[in-house]
Amino acid sequence: MWLVLHEYPIVGGFNVDLVSVAFLLPGNYPTAQIDMAYFCPHLARADGQPIGRLTNQQIDGKLWQRWSRHRGSGSAWRPGIDGVQTHLVFMDQWLEREVHGGAG
C-alpha cells in the first residue's frame, strides 16, 4: 500500500520547494519499518552536484524518484514508537545532510 503526501515542503538547496513524497507501507506495518522515500517531481541539488543512490519507480502511472536510504544500527525501527511521523523526520535529516552536510 502506498501512502502519498502532497505539497510536502523540502529543505532549501533543492530544485523545488514542494514535492509529493510516497512511502511503501509493508503489509505488517507498523511492526515492520518504512524504507526509503519516493519523490515527484524528481529532486536535484540546486548547486548541480549529483545525488547518489537514486532510481526511477513507477507509481500509479507516474515516474517517481526513489531515494535508496536505509536505517542503520543507530536508527533502527522501533515497533510501537516509530511510524510515518518518525520516518518523515528520518527522511528530512538525510535530505538536510545531502545539501548541507555531505551525502545523506
Secondary structure, DSSP 8 states (H G I E B T S, - for coil): -EEEEEEEE--TTBS-SEEEEEEE--TTTTTS----EEEES---BTT----SSEEEEEETTEEEEEE-----GGG---TTT-SHHHHHHHHHHHHHHHHHSS--
